[in-house]
Amino acid sequence: MKEYPRFFLILARTIDHRVGKNEQGRPDVPVLTMQEALASFAIRFLIVLVNFATCAAVIANVIHHW
């Protein structure tokens, strides 16, 4: 039974995806250490910033070509 890499579990937690500890495990929200939780927060914050920048660019383009 090979466990998934910790980065995979951090990424799964970041996007609220349930995974098991291994292939036979029951899907559950991965429990992270404080350092891994901060890494997950940084990834999610980056995703939100990209979304805001994209929306701002689209709105600016609409206003510019109105």
ZABA-412740 format. One record per residue: residue number from 1; residue in one letter; x, y, z of N, C-alpha, C in turn. Coordinates in Angstrom, 1 decimal, padded with zeros to 4 digits. Last residue first. Layout:
BEGIN
+-------+------+--------+--------+--------+--------+--------+--------+--------+--------+--------+
| nukol | keke |    n_u |    n_v |    n_w |   ca_u |   ca_v |   ca_w |    c_u |    c_v |    c_w |
+-------+------+--------+--------+--------+--------+--------+--------+--------+--------+--------+
|   NUM |    a |      X |      Y |      Z |      X |      Y |      Z |      X |      Y |      Z |
...
+-------+------+--------+--------+--------+--------+--------+--------+--------+--------+--------+
//
This chain:
BEGIN
+-------+------+--------+--------+--------+--------+--------+--------+--------+--------+--------+
| nukol | keke |    n_u |    n_v |    n_w |   ca_u |   ca_v |   ca_w |    c_u |    c_v |    c_w |
+-------+------+--------+--------+--------+--------+--------+--------+--------+--------+--------+
|    66 |    w | -016.4 |  049.9 | -025.1 | -017.8 |  050.2 | -025.0 | -018.1 |  051.4 | -026.0 |
|    65 |    h | -013.8 |  049.1 | -024.7 | -014.4 |  049.0 | -026.0 | -015.8 |  049.3 | -026.1 |
|    64 |    h | -013.3 |  049.7 | -022.0 | -012.5 |  050.3 | -023.0 | -013.1 |  050.2 | -024.4 |
|    63 |    i | -015.1 |  048.0 | -020.7 | -015.2 |  049.4 | -020.6 | -014.5 |  050.2 | -021.7 |
|    62 |    v | -014.0 |  045.5 | -021.5 | -015.4 |  045.9 | -021.8 | -015.6 |  047.4 | -021.8 |
|    61 |    n | -011.5 |  045.7 | -020.3 | -011.6 |  045.5 | -021.7 | -013.0 |  045.9 | -022.2 |
|    60 |    a | -012.2 |  045.8 | -017.6 | -011.5 |  046.9 | -018.2 | -011.6 |  046.9 | -019.7 |
|    59 |    i | -013.3 |  043.2 | -017.3 | -014.1 |  044.5 | -017.1 | -013.5 |  045.7 | -017.7 |
|    58 |    v | -011.0 |  041.7 | -017.8 | -012.2 |  041.5 | -018.6 | -013.1 |  042.8 | -018.5 |
|    57 |    a | -009.3 |  042.5 | -015.7 | -008.9 |  042.7 | -017.1 | -010.1 |  042.6 | -018.0 |
|    56 |    a | -010.8 |  041.7 | -013.5 | -010.5 |  043.1 | -013.7 | -010.1 |  043.4 | -015.1 |
|    55 |    c | -010.8 |  038.9 | -013.8 | -012.1 |  039.6 | -013.9 | -011.8 |  041.1 | -014.1 |
|    54 |    t | -008.0 |  038.4 | -013.5 | -008.7 |  038.1 | -014.8 | -010.0 |  038.9 | -014.9 |
|    53 |    a | -007.7 |  039.3 | -010.9 | -006.9 |  039.9 | -012.0 | -007.6 |  039.7 | -013.3 |
|    52 |    f | -009.3 |  037.4 | -009.5 | -009.6 |  038.8 | -009.4 | -008.9 |  039.6 | -010.6 |
|    51 |    n | -007.9 |  035.0 | -010.2 | -009.3 |  035.2 | -010.6 | -009.7 |  036.7 | -010.6 |
|    50 |    v | -005.5 |  035.4 | -009.0 | -005.5 |  035.3 | -010.4 | -007.0 |  035.5 | -010.9 |
|    49 |    l | -006.3 |  035.5 | -006.3 | -005.7 |  036.7 | -006.9 | -005.8 |  036.6 | -008.4 |
|    48 |    v | -007.2 |  032.8 | -006.0 | -008.2 |  033.9 | -005.9 | -007.6 |  035.2 | -006.5 |
|    47 |    i | -004.8 |  031.5 | -006.3 | -005.9 |  031.2 | -007.2 | -006.9 |  032.3 | -007.2 |
|    46 |    l | -003.4 |  032.5 | -004.1 | -002.9 |  032.7 | -005.4 | -004.0 |  032.5 | -006.5 |
|    45 |    f | -004.9 |  031.4 | -002.1 | -004.8 |  032.8 | -002.2 | -004.4 |  033.2 | -003.6 |
|    44 |    r | -004.3 |  028.6 | -002.5 | -005.7 |  029.1 | -002.7 | -005.7 |  030.6 | -002.8 |
|    43 |    i | -001.6 |  028.7 | -001.8 | -002.0 |  028.2 | -003.1 | -003.4 |  028.7 | -003.4 |
|    42 |    a | -001.7 |  029.5 |  000.8 | -000.9 |  030.3 | -000.1 | -001.4 |  029.9 | -001.6 |
|    41 |    f | -003.1 |  027.4 |  002.0 | -003.7 |  028.8 |  002.0 | -003.0 |  029.6 |  001.0 |
|    40 |    s | -001.2 |  025.4 |  001.7 | -002.5 |  025.3 |  001.1 | -003.2 |  026.6 |  001.0 |
|    39 |    a |  000.8 |  026.4 |  003.4 |  001.0 |  026.2 |  002.0 | -000.3 |  026.1 |  001.2 |
|    38 |    l | -000.6 |  026.2 |  005.8 | -000.2 |  027.5 |  005.3 |  000.1 |  027.5 |  003.8 |
|    37 |    a | -000.9 |  023.4 |  006.0 | -002.1 |  024.3 |  005.9 | -001.7 |  025.7 |  005.4 |
|    36 |    e |  001.8 |  022.7 |  006.3 |  001.1 |  022.3 |  005.1 | -000.2 |  023.1 |  004.9 |
|    35 |    q |  002.2 |  023.8 |  008.9 |  003.0 |  024.3 |  007.7 |  002.3 |  023.9 |  006.4 |
|    34 |    m |  000.3 |  022.3 |  010.4 |  000.2 |  023.7 |  010.3 |  001.0 |  024.3 |  009.1 |
|    33 |    t | -000.7 |  019.3 |  008.5 |  000.1 |  020.0 |  009.6 | -000.1 |  021.5 |  009.4 |
|    32 |    l | -003.9 |  018.2 |  007.6 | -002.6 |  018.8 |  007.3 | -002.0 |  019.3 |  008.5 |
|    31 |    v | -006.0 |  015.6 |  006.5 | -005.6 |  016.4 |  007.7 | -004.2 |  016.9 |  007.5 |
|    30 |    p | -008.1 |  015.5 |  003.7 | -006.8 |  015.2 |  004.3 | -006.6 |  016.2 |  005.5 |
|    29 |    v | -011.4 |  014.2 |  003.9 | -010.6 |  015.5 |  003.8 | -009.3 |  015.3 |  004.5 |
|    28 |    d | -011.7 |  011.0 |  002.3 | -011.9 |  011.9 |  003.4 | -011.1 |  013.2 |  003.2 |
|    27 |    p | -012.5 |  007.8 |  001.1 | -012.2 |  009.2 |  000.8 | -012.6 |  010.1 |  002.0 |
|    26 |    r | -010.8 |  005.1 |  002.6 | -012.1 |  005.8 |  002.4 | -011.8 |  007.2 |  002.1 |
|    25 |    g | -008.1 |  003.3 |  001.0 | -008.7 |  004.2 |  002.0 | -010.0 |  004.8 |  001.6 |
|    24 |    q | -006.8 |  002.0 | -001.0 | -007.9 |  001.2 | -000.3 | -008.6 |  002.1 |  000.7 |
|    23 |    e | -004.9 |  003.8 | -001.8 | -005.9 |  003.3 | -002.8 | -007.1 |  002.6 | -002.1 |
|    22 |    n | -004.6 |  006.0 |  001.0 | -004.1 |  005.2 |  000.0 | -005.2 |  004.7 | -000.9 |
|    21 |    k | -006.2 |  008.0 |  002.2 | -004.7 |  008.0 |  002.5 | -004.0 |  007.1 |  001.5 |
|    20 |    g | -008.5 |  009.4 | -000.2 | -008.1 |  008.5 |  000.9 | -006.6 |  008.6 |  001.1 |
|    19 |    v | -010.0 |  012.7 | -000.6 | -009.1 |  011.6 | -001.1 | -008.9 |  010.7 |  000.1 |
|    18 |    r | -012.0 |  015.4 | -001.7 | -011.8 |  014.3 | -000.7 | -011.0 |  013.2 | -001.4 |
|    17 |    h | -011.1 |  018.7 | -002.3 | -011.4 |  017.4 | -002.9 | -011.1 |  016.3 | -001.8 |
|    16 |    d | -010.6 |  021.5 | -001.9 | -011.7 |  020.8 | -001.2 | -012.1 |  019.5 | -001.9 |
|    15 |    i | -008.3 |  022.5 | -002.9 | -009.4 |  022.6 | -003.8 | -010.6 |  021.8 | -003.2 |
|    14 |    t | -006.5 |  021.9 | -000.8 | -006.7 |  023.3 | -001.3 | -008.0 |  023.5 | -002.1 |
|    13 |    r | -006.6 |  019.2 | -000.5 | -007.2 |  020.0 |  000.5 | -007.5 |  021.4 |  000.0 |
|    12 |    a | -005.1 |  018.6 | -002.8 | -006.5 |  018.1 | -002.7 | -007.2 |  018.9 | -001.6 |
|    11 |    l | -002.6 |  019.7 | -002.2 | -003.4 |  020.2 | -003.3 | -004.9 |  019.8 | -003.2 |
|    10 |    i | -001.9 |  018.1 |  000.0 | -002.1 |  019.5 |  000.1 | -002.9 |  020.1 | -001.0 |
|     9 |    l | -001.8 |  015.6 | -001.4 | -002.8 |  015.8 | -000.3 | -003.0 |  017.3 |  000.0 |
|     8 |    f |  000.3 |  016.1 | -003.1 | -001.0 |  015.7 | -003.6 | -002.1 |  016.0 | -002.6 |
|     7 |    f |  002.4 |  016.5 | -001.2 |  002.0 |  017.6 | -002.1 |  000.6 |  017.4 | -002.7 |
|     6 |    r |  002.7 |  013.9 | -000.1 |  002.1 |  015.0 |  000.7 |  001.6 |  016.2 | -000.2 |
|     5 |    p |  001.8 |  011.2 | -002.3 |  002.7 |  012.2 | -001.8 |  002.0 |  013.3 | -001.1 |
|     4 |    y | -000.2 |  008.4 | -001.0 |  000.0 |  009.5 | -002.0 |  001.1 |  010.5 | -001.4 |
|     3 |    e |  001.3 |  005.2 | -000.1 |  000.5 |  006.4 |  000.2 |  000.8 |  007.5 | -000.9 |
|     2 |    k |  000.9 |  001.9 | -001.1 |  001.7 |  003.1 | -001.3 |  000.8 |  004.3 | -001.0 |
|     1 |    m |  000.8 | -001.2 |  000.0 |  000.0 |  000.0 |  000.0 |  000.9 |  001.2 |  000.0 |
+-------+------+--------+--------+--------+--------+--------+--------+--------+--------+--------+
//
